[in-house]
Amino acid sequence: MNLWMTFLLLNYVTFIFAEDDIIVQLWKKKGKIRGHVLKSGKGKDYYAFHEIPYAVPPIGHNRFKEPIEAEDWNGILNTTVNKKVCMQNNEIAYTKIPDSMEMSEDCLFLNVYTPVRPNNTGNVLLPVLFWIHAGGYFYGSGAYQYWDPKFFIDAGIIVVTMNYRFGPFGFLTTADDVIPANLGLKDTVLAYEWVLRNIHLFGGDIKRITIAGESAGGFSVGFLQLSRKLRGKASAFIMESGSPLSPVAIQEDPRYLAFLMGKALDPTFNSTNSKDLLNVLQQASALDILMANVRNERYPMDLDARNIIWVPAIENADNPNAVVTSPMHEALMSGDFTQAPLLTGFCTEEYRFFIRNLNIEQIQTKGESFDRNASYIMHPNLHVSKSDLKTAASKYRSIYTNGTFESNPGAFVKYLSGDIFIISGIRHAELASKFSPVFLYQFSYLGEMDGLSFLPNVTGSDPVAHTAELKYLFGGVEGFAGEPEDYSQSDQLTMKRLLALWTNFIKYQNPTPNSNQLLNNIIWPRLRARDMQYLNINNTLEVRYNPKSYKEVKEVLTEYMQPPLTVF
């Protein structure tokens, strides 16, 4: 054998052994999975496993049914490619599906990224970040193309992302056991249970798992924190720009909406029987369901992020798989949740993200519709009595302007930012802080990396939009082009600081376990209800008090809300 042939053979053998070394035998399964090597932010090798099936495909008779643990397989499953995203309308999504991916109902997969080589993890187990993606419960994915884990990997953290059903596929329900509620949340729970069984094989510590997410992902984090299904099975939570206390996070009359879908698919459908509706839904094409024109006629306001239909619902607690079993606000007040450390917060002007395609006149027109409709200002899910509605709405609006929303579009955007995202998140933090450590933040840094600096600024100050902080954690998400070093020193410093705070929390359940120069030697204090301390994250890090007119809004809402106390 000549020298060249020997060289080729040795390299081939090395390649085979390297590939074989990234094969993982899953817990109590015959089947195995094959991963591959990627590069971290610092250029180090890490090990990636994409599209690991955690559930049986929810197609055919499994459509609109609770998820079932994935069936076993023989041999080695190739898990080196992210390709599938769940059903979503690419025309209305804020993030378009990449050309390299395909939309499918067969989408219940998760991804695992680990800095340690599986099968050779040693005795030291690493903390785990379980990330729930955003998307308003109607678009998005947990795929690598959306959420690059490389900066968390450099901090010695294992990252798990996942797909779940959303839109009608994940949240339509007949409010009985025919089409159970919260299928998308139940997907998430099943994926998390997969992690509890398997993550040690990748070097993960089941006693140090942080459940995290942003926007709708933040809603889900809060629902899982409240759920008895996962009681005590997470070490910490990170809830960014979203709480289940948001007025838009819950369906009040899900059965009514489900039968609207039946009528939209078949104009001759007049049955009130759940099984008849299920038959219509299982016979329809996935695309027809996705594109069906279902509007909530009981709340006809047309405003992005305020008119989401397919969201979670409170379900029958007798169902052993139920996730949301009681009014969220009441559960937090009574301490009926997983009492573990929580890091949570918001961007300064969240709603700026949703007016990206509107001009001032269009914002004023929408503001005028709120001026005319007290039930728009006081969301129906707040359960304000009709006799109090106008008075309560007037008091609520006066916190933001002495005039009207039509004449003051900046005040209207501030109100929407608070109403949909900020006030409910602060209330969640306040109530949880009575039982366990809570760290509250405001992200007010306006940089280039977030890709949103072009958005219209109608508020005049602190115009940091929804999703802005994500680019400083993951890098490769919407609006981001290039690597961090392509951006300003200020952007790079903000990224280093945010990653330090988040990864400290994941590791130690404390974002500042000690002082250091990168973080200006600041110690982020736990939230105390009497002072409402929070960390303002800008060019500097500063502890402030009483965020975003919270006390004034709280006074109005607590005066006029009626039981059941579901949202805030």
C-alpha positions as CSV (number, residue, x, y, z in Angstrom):
1,M,0.0,0.0,0.0
2,N,1.5,3.4,-1.0
3,L,1.8,6.4,1.3
4,W,-1.2,8.2,-0.3
5,M,-3.6,5.2,0.1
6,T,-2.4,4.8,3.7
7,F,-3.2,8.5,4.4
8,L,-6.7,8.2,2.9
9,L,-7.5,5.1,4.8
10,L,-6.3,6.6,8.1
11,N,-8.4,9.7,7.5
12,Y,-11.5,7.6,6.6
13,V,-11.1,5.5,9.7
14,T,-10.7,8.7,11.8
15,F,-13.9,10.2,10.2
16,I,-15.9,7.0,11.0
17,F,-14.7,6.9,14.6
18,A,-15.5,10.6,15.0
19,E,-19.0,10.2,13.6
20,D,-19.6,7.1,15.7
21,D,-18.5,9.0,18.8
22,I,-21.5,11.4,18.3
23,I,-24.1,8.6,18.4
24,V,-26.3,8.6,21.5
25,Q,-28.4,5.8,22.8
26,L,-31.5,7.4,24.2
27,W,-33.0,6.4,27.6
28,K,-35.0,3.1,27.4
29,K,-35.0,3.2,23.6
30,K,-33.7,0.8,21.0
31,G,-33.1,3.6,18.5
32,K,-30.0,5.9,18.5
33,I,-29.4,9.4,17.2
34,R,-26.4,10.7,15.3
35,G,-25.3,14.4,15.8
36,H,-22.6,16.5,14.4
37,V,-20.0,19.1,15.3
38,L,-20.6,22.9,15.1
39,K,-18.6,25.9,16.3
40,S,-19.3,28.1,19.3
41,G,-19.0,31.8,19.4
42,K,-15.4,31.4,20.5
43,G,-14.7,28.8,17.8
44,K,-14.8,25.8,20.0
45,D,-16.4,22.5,19.0
46,Y,-19.8,21.6,20.3
47,Y,-22.2,18.8,19.6
48,A,-25.6,19.4,17.9
49,F,-28.6,17.1,17.5
50,H,-31.4,18.4,15.4
51,E,-35.0,17.3,15.0
52,I,-35.1,14.6,17.6
53,P,-38.7,13.3,17.5
54,Y,-40.3,13.7,21.0
55,A,-43.9,12.9,19.9
56,V,-45.9,10.9,17.4
57,P,-46.7,13.0,14.3
58,P,-50.0,14.8,15.1
59,I,-51.6,13.9,11.7
60,G,-54.6,11.9,10.7
61,H,-56.6,10.7,13.7
62,N,-53.9,12.3,15.9
63,R,-54.7,15.8,14.6
64,F,-56.3,17.9,17.4
65,K,-55.3,15.3,19.9
66,E,-53.0,15.3,22.9
67,P,-49.4,14.5,22.0
68,I,-48.1,10.9,22.4
69,E,-44.5,10.0,23.2
70,A,-42.6,9.3,20.0
71,E,-42.4,5.7,18.9
72,D,-39.1,3.8,19.0
73,W,-37.1,3.1,15.8
74,N,-34.4,0.7,14.7
75,G,-30.9,1.7,13.9
76,I,-29.4,5.2,13.9
77,L,-31.5,8.3,13.2
78,N,-29.7,11.1,11.5
79,T,-30.3,14.3,13.5
80,T,-27.9,16.7,11.8
81,V,-30.4,18.9,9.9
82,N,-33.1,21.4,10.9
83,K,-35.8,21.4,8.2
84,K,-39.3,21.2,9.7
85,V,-41.5,24.1,11.0
86,C,-45.0,23.8,12.3
87,M,-48.0,25.0,10.3
88,Q,-48.0,28.8,10.0
89,N,-49.2,31.6,7.7
90,N,-46.0,33.0,6.2
91,E,-48.0,36.0,4.9
92,I,-48.8,37.4,8.3
93,A,-45.8,36.2,10.3
94,Y,-43.3,38.8,11.5
95,T,-40.5,36.3,10.6
96,K,-40.7,34.5,7.3
97,I,-39.9,30.8,7.0
98,P,-36.3,30.4,5.6
99,D,-36.2,28.9,2.1
100,S,-34.2,25.9,3.5
101,M,-37.1,24.8,5.7
102,E,-40.5,23.3,5.0
103,M,-43.9,23.7,6.8
104,S,-45.5,20.5,8.0
105,E,-47.9,19.1,10.6
106,D,-45.2,16.5,11.3
107,C,-43.1,19.0,13.3
108,L,-42.8,17.9,16.9
109,F,-39.1,17.8,17.2
110,L,-36.5,19.1,19.6
111,N,-32.9,20.1,19.3
112,V,-30.0,19.5,21.8
113,Y,-26.8,21.5,21.8
114,T,-24.0,20.5,24.3
115,P,-20.4,21.7,24.8
116,V,-19.4,18.2,26.1
117,R,-19.0,15.2,23.9
118,P,-21.9,12.7,24.6
119,N,-20.7,9.4,26.0
120,N,-17.7,11.1,27.4
121,T,-19.2,13.7,29.7
122,G,-17.3,12.9,32.9
123,N,-18.8,13.5,36.4
124,V,-19.5,17.2,36.1
125,L,-23.1,17.8,34.9
126,L,-23.9,21.1,33.2
127,P,-26.9,23.5,33.6
128,V,-29.6,23.4,30.9
129,L,-31.5,26.1,29.2
130,F,-34.9,24.9,27.9
131,W,-35.9,27.6,25.4
132,I,-39.6,28.1,24.2
133,H,-39.7,30.1,21.1
134,A,-41.8,33.3,20.5
135,G,-44.3,34.0,17.7
136,G,-47.6,35.0,19.2
137,Y,-48.8,31.4,19.2
138,F,-49.2,31.6,15.4
139,Y,-45.6,31.4,13.9
140,G,-42.0,30.7,14.6
141,S,-39.8,27.6,15.3
142,G,-37.3,26.2,17.7
143,A,-34.9,25.5,14.8
144,Y,-31.2,26.4,14.7
145,Q,-31.9,28.8,11.9
146,Y,-33.9,30.9,14.4
147,W,-32.0,30.3,17.7
148,D,-28.3,29.9,17.5
149,P,-27.0,28.5,20.9
150,K,-23.3,29.2,20.4
151,F,-23.0,32.0,23.0
152,F,-24.7,30.0,25.7
153,I,-22.5,27.0,24.8
154,D,-19.4,29.2,25.5
155,A,-20.7,29.7,29.0
156,G,-20.8,25.9,29.6
157,I,-24.6,25.7,29.2
158,I,-26.6,23.0,27.4
159,V,-29.4,24.4,25.2
160,V,-32.6,22.7,24.2
161,T,-35.0,24.2,21.8
162,M,-38.3,22.7,20.4
163,N,-41.2,23.0,18.1
164,Y,-44.8,23.0,19.3
165,R,-48.2,23.3,17.6
166,F,-49.7,26.7,17.5
167,G,-52.5,28.6,15.8
168,P,-55.7,26.4,15.6
169,F,-53.6,23.3,15.5
170,G,-52.2,24.0,19.0
171,F,-55.0,26.0,20.7
172,L,-58.4,25.3,19.2
173,T,-60.5,23.4,21.7
174,T,-64.1,22.3,22.2
175,A,-63.5,22.7,26.0
176,D,-64.1,19.0,26.5
177,D,-62.2,15.8,25.9
178,V,-63.0,15.6,22.2
179,I,-60.6,18.3,21.3
180,P,-58.6,19.0,24.5
181,A,-57.3,22.4,25.4
182,N,-53.8,23.7,25.2
183,L,-52.3,21.1,22.8
184,G,-49.4,23.4,22.1
185,L,-48.6,23.7,25.8
186,K,-49.0,19.9,26.2
187,D,-46.4,19.5,23.4
188,T,-44.1,21.7,25.4
189,V,-44.6,19.6,28.5
190,L,-43.9,16.4,26.7
191,A,-40.7,17.8,25.2
192,Y,-39.7,18.9,28.7
193,E,-40.4,15.4,30.1
194,W,-38.1,14.1,27.3
195,V,-35.4,16.4,28.6
196,L,-35.9,15.1,32.1
197,R,-35.4,11.5,30.9
198,N,-32.5,12.1,28.5
199,I,-30.5,15.2,29.1
200,H,-28.0,13.4,31.4
201,L,-26.8,11.5,28.3
202,F,-25.7,14.9,26.9
203,G,-24.0,16.0,30.1
204,G,-27.0,17.9,31.5
205,D,-28.0,18.2,35.1
206,I,-31.8,17.6,35.7
207,K,-31.5,19.5,38.9
208,R,-30.4,22.7,37.1
209,I,-32.9,23.2,34.2
210,T,-34.1,26.8,33.5
211,I,-37.3,27.1,31.4
212,A,-37.1,30.3,29.4
213,G,-38.9,32.1,26.6
214,E,-39.9,35.4,25.1
215,S,-43.2,36.9,24.1
216,A,-45.6,33.9,23.5
217,G,-42.6,31.9,24.8
218,G,-42.8,34.0,27.9
219,F,-46.5,33.3,28.2
220,S,-45.7,29.6,28.1
221,V,-42.9,29.9,30.7
222,G,-45.5,31.5,33.1
223,F,-48.1,28.8,32.3
224,L,-45.6,26.1,33.1
225,Q,-44.5,27.8,36.2
226,L,-48.1,27.8,37.3
227,S,-48.9,24.3,36.1
228,R,-49.2,21.5,38.6
229,K,-48.1,19.2,35.8
230,L,-44.4,20.3,36.2
231,R,-44.6,21.3,39.8
232,G,-41.1,21.3,41.3
233,K,-39.4,20.0,38.0
234,A,-37.6,23.2,37.1
235,S,-34.9,25.0,39.0
236,A,-35.6,28.4,37.6
237,F,-37.6,30.4,35.0
238,I,-36.8,33.3,32.6
239,M,-39.8,35.1,31.3
240,E,-39.0,37.8,28.8
241,S,-41.7,40.3,27.6
242,G,-44.7,38.0,28.3
243,S,-46.7,36.7,31.2
244,P,-49.8,34.5,31.3
245,L,-51.4,37.5,33.2
246,S,-51.5,39.4,29.9
247,P,-55.1,40.1,28.9
248,V,-54.3,38.6,25.5
249,A,-52.8,35.4,26.8
250,I,-56.0,33.5,27.4
251,Q,-59.2,32.5,25.6
252,E,-62.3,33.3,27.5
253,D,-64.8,31.4,25.2
254,P,-62.8,28.8,23.4
255,R,-65.7,26.6,22.4
256,Y,-67.4,29.5,20.6
257,L,-64.2,30.1,18.6
258,A,-63.8,26.4,17.8
259,F,-67.2,26.2,16.2
260,L,-66.5,29.4,14.3
261,M,-63.7,27.5,12.7
262,G,-66.1,24.7,11.7
263,K,-68.3,27.2,10.0
264,A,-65.4,28.9,8.2
265,L,-64.3,25.5,6.8
266,D,-67.9,24.4,5.9
267,P,-70.6,27.1,5.6
268,T,-73.2,24.4,5.8
269,F,-71.9,23.2,9.2
270,N,-74.5,23.9,11.9
271,S,-73.9,21.1,14.4
272,T,-73.1,21.9,18.1
273,N,-71.7,18.4,18.7
274,S,-67.9,18.3,19.4
275,K,-67.4,15.0,17.6
276,D,-69.0,16.4,14.4
277,L,-66.6,19.4,14.6
278,L,-63.6,17.1,15.1
279,N,-64.7,15.1,12.0
280,V,-64.8,18.3,9.9
281,L,-61.4,19.4,11.2
282,Q,-59.7,16.0,10.6
283,Q,-61.2,15.8,7.1
284,A,-60.0,19.3,6.1
285,S,-56.6,20.0,4.6
286,A,-54.1,21.5,6.9
287,L,-53.7,24.5,4.6
288,D,-57.5,25.2,4.7
289,I,-57.4,25.2,8.5
290,L,-54.4,27.4,8.5
291,M,-56.0,30.0,6.1
292,A,-59.5,29.9,7.4
293,N,-60.9,33.3,8.1
294,V,-62.0,33.1,11.8
295,R,-62.7,36.4,13.5
296,N,-63.7,36.9,17.1
297,E,-67.0,38.7,16.5
298,R,-67.4,39.4,20.2
299,Y,-64.3,41.4,20.3
300,P,-63.9,42.8,16.7
301,M,-61.0,45.3,17.4
302,D,-58.4,45.1,14.6
303,L,-55.0,45.6,16.2
304,D,-51.9,43.5,16.1
305,A,-51.0,41.6,19.3
306,R,-54.4,42.5,20.7
307,N,-56.5,40.3,18.4
308,I,-54.8,36.9,18.8
309,I,-57.5,34.2,18.8
310,W,-55.7,30.9,19.3
311,V,-54.1,31.1,22.7
312,P,-54.2,28.9,25.9
313,A,-57.5,28.3,27.8
314,I,-58.3,27.2,31.3
315,E,-59.2,23.5,31.1
316,N,-60.8,20.8,33.1
317,A,-58.7,20.0,36.1
318,D,-60.0,16.4,36.0
319,N,-57.9,15.8,32.8
320,P,-54.6,14.2,34.1
321,N,-52.7,16.0,31.3
322,A,-54.2,19.4,32.0
323,V,-51.7,22.3,32.1
324,V,-53.8,25.3,32.9
325,T,-56.3,24.4,35.6
326,S,-57.1,27.6,37.5
327,P,-57.2,31.4,37.0
328,M,-53.6,32.5,36.7
329,H,-53.8,35.7,38.7
330,E,-55.5,33.9,41.6
331,A,-52.9,31.1,41.5
332,L,-50.0,33.6,41.8
333,M,-51.7,35.4,44.6
334,S,-52.1,32.2,46.6
335,G,-48.6,30.8,45.9
336,D,-50.0,28.0,43.8
337,F,-47.0,27.7,41.4
338,T,-43.5,26.3,41.3
339,Q,-41.7,28.6,43.8
340,A,-38.4,28.8,42.0
341,P,-36.2,31.8,41.1
342,L,-37.5,34.0,38.3
343,L,-35.8,36.4,36.0
344,T,-38.3,38.6,34.1
345,G,-38.7,41.9,32.5
346,F,-39.6,44.0,29.4
347,C,-38.4,46.4,26.7
348,T,-39.2,50.0,27.2
349,E,-41.7,50.4,24.4
350,E,-42.8,46.9,23.5
351,Y,-45.6,47.9,21.1
352,R,-43.2,49.8,18.8
353,F,-42.5,46.4,17.2
354,F,-46.1,46.1,16.1
355,I,-46.5,49.5,14.5
356,R,-43.6,49.0,12.1
357,N,-45.9,49.2,9.0
358,L,-48.2,52.0,10.3
359,N,-47.9,55.8,9.8
360,I,-48.9,58.4,12.4
361,E,-52.4,58.8,10.9
362,Q,-53.1,55.1,11.0
363,I,-52.0,54.9,14.7
364,Q,-54.3,57.9,15.4
365,T,-57.2,56.1,13.7
366,K,-56.7,53.0,15.9
367,G,-56.3,55.2,19.0
368,E,-59.6,56.9,18.1
369,S,-61.3,53.5,18.1
370,F,-60.1,52.9,21.7
371,D,-61.3,56.4,22.7
372,R,-64.8,55.4,21.5
373,N,-64.8,51.9,23.0
374,A,-64.2,51.6,26.8
375,S,-64.2,47.8,26.4
376,Y,-61.1,48.1,24.2
377,I,-59.2,50.0,26.9
378,M,-60.5,47.7,29.7
379,H,-60.0,44.3,28.0
380,P,-63.0,42.0,28.5
381,N,-60.7,39.4,30.2
382,L,-60.3,41.9,33.1
383,H,-64.0,41.3,33.9
384,V,-64.9,44.9,34.6
385,S,-68.6,45.3,35.1
386,K,-70.5,47.2,32.4
387,S,-71.6,49.9,34.9
388,D,-67.9,50.7,35.7
389,L,-66.5,50.3,32.2
390,K,-66.5,54.0,31.1
391,T,-65.2,55.3,34.4
392,A,-62.5,52.7,34.6
393,A,-61.4,53.3,31.0
394,S,-61.2,57.0,31.6
395,K,-59.0,56.6,34.6
396,Y,-56.8,54.1,32.9
397,R,-56.3,56.4,29.8
398,S,-55.6,59.4,32.1
399,I,-52.4,57.6,33.3
400,Y,-51.0,58.1,29.9
401,T,-52.6,61.3,28.6
402,N,-54.8,64.1,29.7
403,G,-56.4,64.1,26.2
404,T,-57.3,61.3,23.8
405,F,-55.3,58.5,22.3
406,E,-56.2,59.9,18.9
407,S,-54.6,63.2,19.7
408,N,-51.6,61.6,21.4
409,P,-50.4,58.5,19.5
410,G,-47.3,58.3,21.6
411,A,-49.4,57.9,24.7
412,F,-51.4,55.2,22.8
413,V,-48.3,53.2,22.1
414,K,-47.1,53.5,25.7
415,Y,-50.5,52.3,26.9
416,L,-50.5,49.3,24.5
417,S,-46.9,48.4,25.5
418,G,-48.0,48.4,29.1
419,D,-51.4,46.7,28.6
420,I,-50.2,43.8,26.5
421,F,-46.7,43.1,27.9
422,I,-45.4,45.3,30.7
423,I,-47.9,45.8,33.4
424,S,-48.9,42.1,33.5
425,G,-45.3,41.1,33.6
426,I,-44.6,43.4,36.6
427,R,-47.7,42.1,38.4
428,H,-46.5,38.5,37.8
429,A,-43.1,39.5,39.2
430,E,-44.6,41.3,42.2
431,L,-46.8,38.4,43.2
432,A,-44.2,35.7,42.7
433,S,-41.6,37.7,44.7
434,K,-43.7,37.1,47.9
435,F,-42.8,33.4,47.6
436,S,-39.4,33.1,45.8
437,P,-36.6,35.2,44.4
438,V,-37.5,37.4,41.5
439,F,-35.1,39.6,39.5
440,L,-36.9,42.3,37.4
441,Y,-35.3,44.2,34.5
442,Q,-36.0,46.8,31.9
443,F,-34.1,46.6,28.6
444,S,-33.7,50.1,27.4
445,Y,-30.6,49.9,25.2
446,L,-31.2,51.0,21.6
447,G,-28.4,49.5,19.4
448,E,-27.7,48.5,15.9
449,M,-27.6,44.7,16.5
450,D,-31.3,44.4,17.3
451,G,-32.1,45.4,13.7
452,L,-35.1,47.5,14.9
453,S,-33.6,51.0,15.2
454,F,-35.4,52.0,12.0
455,L,-38.9,51.6,13.6
456,P,-41.0,54.8,14.0
457,N,-40.6,56.6,17.3
458,V,-43.8,58.2,18.3
459,T,-43.3,58.2,22.1
460,G,-40.3,60.5,22.2
461,S,-38.2,58.5,24.6
462,D,-36.9,55.0,25.4
463,P,-38.0,53.6,22.0
464,V,-36.8,50.0,22.5
465,A,-39.1,47.6,20.9
466,H,-40.4,44.0,21.6
467,T,-37.7,41.3,20.8
468,A,-34.8,43.8,21.0
469,E,-32.9,41.9,23.7
470,L,-33.0,38.6,21.8
471,K,-30.3,39.6,19.4
472,Y,-27.9,40.2,22.3
473,L,-28.5,36.7,23.6
474,F,-28.7,34.6,20.4
475,G,-27.3,36.7,17.7
476,G,-28.7,34.9,14.7
477,V,-32.4,35.8,14.8
478,E,-34.6,38.2,12.8
479,G,-33.0,41.5,11.9
480,F,-29.4,40.4,12.6
481,A,-26.8,40.2,10.0
482,G,-23.1,39.4,10.6
483,E,-21.2,38.5,13.8
484,P,-21.1,40.6,17.0
485,E,-17.7,42.0,16.1
486,D,-19.2,43.7,13.1
487,Y,-21.1,46.0,15.4
488,S,-20.2,48.9,17.7
489,Q,-18.2,48.5,20.9
490,S,-21.3,49.6,22.7
491,D,-23.3,46.8,21.1
492,Q,-20.6,44.2,21.9
493,L,-20.4,45.4,25.5
494,T,-24.2,45.1,25.9
495,M,-24.2,41.6,24.5
496,K,-21.4,40.5,26.9
497,R,-23.3,42.0,29.8
498,L,-26.6,40.5,28.9
499,L,-25.1,37.1,28.4
500,A,-23.2,37.3,31.7
501,L,-26.5,38.2,33.6
502,W,-28.5,35.5,31.9
503,T,-25.9,32.7,32.1
504,N,-25.2,33.5,35.7
505,F,-28.8,33.1,36.5
506,I,-29.0,29.8,34.6
507,K,-26.0,28.5,36.6
508,Y,-26.6,30.0,40.0
509,Q,-30.2,31.2,40.0
510,N,-28.7,34.6,40.6
511,P,-27.7,37.0,37.8
512,T,-25.0,38.7,40.0
513,P,-23.7,36.1,42.4
514,N,-20.7,38.4,42.9
515,S,-19.5,41.8,41.6
516,N,-17.3,42.1,38.6
517,Q,-16.0,44.9,36.4
518,L,-17.9,43.8,33.3
519,L,-21.2,44.4,35.1
520,N,-19.9,47.7,36.7
521,N,-19.6,45.8,40.1
522,I,-23.4,46.1,40.4
523,I,-25.5,43.7,42.5
524,W,-28.9,43.1,41.0
525,P,-31.3,43.1,44.0
526,R,-34.2,40.8,44.5
527,L,-37.6,42.4,43.8
528,R,-39.4,43.6,46.9
529,A,-43.0,44.6,46.5
530,R,-42.7,47.7,48.7
531,D,-39.9,49.2,46.6
532,M,-40.3,47.5,43.2
533,Q,-36.6,47.5,42.4
534,Y,-35.5,46.6,38.9
535,L,-32.3,46.7,36.8
536,N,-32.3,49.2,34.0
537,I,-30.1,47.7,31.2
538,N,-28.7,50.4,29.0
539,N,-25.2,51.8,28.2
540,T,-24.9,51.5,32.0
541,L,-26.5,49.2,34.5
542,E,-28.6,51.0,37.1
543,V,-31.0,49.9,39.9
544,R,-34.3,51.9,39.7
545,Y,-37.6,51.8,41.4
546,N,-41.4,51.7,40.5
547,P,-41.3,50.9,36.8
548,K,-43.6,52.2,34.0
549,S,-46.5,53.8,36.0
550,Y,-47.1,50.4,37.5
551,K,-48.5,51.7,40.8
552,E,-51.0,54.0,39.1
553,V,-52.3,51.2,36.7
554,K,-52.4,48.7,39.6
555,E,-54.6,51.1,41.5
556,V,-57.1,51.3,38.7
557,L,-57.2,47.6,37.9
558,T,-57.5,46.4,41.5
559,E,-60.4,48.8,42.0
560,Y,-62.5,47.6,39.0
561,M,-61.5,44.0,38.2
562,Q,-64.1,41.4,39.2
563,P,-63.5,37.7,40.0
564,P,-62.5,35.3,38.6
565,L,-59.1,37.1,38.7
566,T,-57.5,35.6,35.6
567,V,-55.3,38.3,34.1
568,F,-54.0,41.8,35.0
